[in-house]
């Protein structure tokens, strides 16, 4: 993997995008991380938060359920 394209780096960039008011970019980062590491709880959490900001509550709820299943603590 190239530097900056690993799943954790994608989540970090996605969180920064979300904080800057770019939920679509955050969602793309979450999806890219999940394509590499489908069981990455932090990416599912980012995906849920981005979907909330995009006013997609049903999709956000499904992503949050997935996050909780992977990281119940």
Secondary structure, 3 states (H helix, E strand, C coil): CCCCCCHHHHHHHHHHHHHCCCHHHHHHHHHHHHHHCCCCHHHHHHHHHHHHHCCCHHHHHHHHHHHHHHCCC
